Amino acid sequence: QDRKSADEEPVDPFALVSDELSIIANRLRSMVVSEVPKLASAAEYFFKVGAEGKGFRPTVLLLMASALNMPRPESVAAEIASSFQKDMRTRQQCIAEITEMIHVASLLHDDVLDDADTRRGVGSLNFVMGNKLAVLAGDFLLSRACVALASLKNTEVVSLLATVVEHLVTGETMQMTAKAEQRQSMEYYLLKTYYKTASLISNSCKAIALLAGQTTEVAMLAYDYGRNLGLAFQLIDDVLDFTGTTASLGKGSLSDIRHGIITAPILFAMEEFPELHSIIDKGFDNSENVDAALEYL
Ligand code: GRG
């Protein structure tokens, strides 16, 4: 892709991979079928047209693949080189699918834990089908992700993405226990955010590099890129929770503060306004306290 000059329209990264995104969306729908009708409709819920989300992670991964797939040396016959690259791309698409299944599984469980009623502009699965099916559908997606991962026959990649699931659980637990442990620091926030959001993006970027046959050094650069992008993504997501609307977010705003979750905007405000500490300590079980804290943001 030629570099655009500053006065030209910015490139839409989603549009660059839109064809591949629809291939992945179709494949995902076929990967989550179940013989049990209730489970089938729960598992496919967030892969249906209109409930698919932004596709941020698959887009990042497909662009990472485009950047890292090197042409084969000239000595390799053209048709071999092209089939090799096609195979490499298919395996990388598989990483995008696995990542999206793990992501959706985490959203399903997250909405149960938070008792959320809206997600991606529609009713959350726990709201529509109940907590039990939402938990089971999340487990089902994780199992399908494991099977797809095993089919890649690359133990390093299996280990990377299996560890991500542990990281998601670790980040969520850190978030849940932050207040009780009095760990309301920026350092704690960034570690939690790495586990909760950035680990999936960084490790899947690394997996894409490994499948492209890149060196450990390049794979680590892909990891660092994904880590920084993931942290930035969550920081923006946390700001949007204060500034967005239900229409723009696809879910209710102010959900973090109402759940007593201390994110970066509050941590910055606490540094500037020490009086905010005593409001935070009282908890956000009543809306008066939420309103009092919001005065400082
Ligand atoms: C079962 C894998 C698993 C995990 C359980 C609940 C939990 C542990 C982890 C929660 C992780 C979580 C939901 C992190 C938030 C990540 C985040 C920023 C989600 C929103 O991402 P978007 O905006 O969503 O890309 P869409 O809907 O567009 O895909």
Residues whose N, C-alpha, C, O or C-beta is under 5 A from the ligand:
A	BS01	GRG	E52 G53 K54 G55 F56 I102 A105 S106 L107 H109 D110 R120 G138 V165 L168 V169 E172 K196 T197 D237
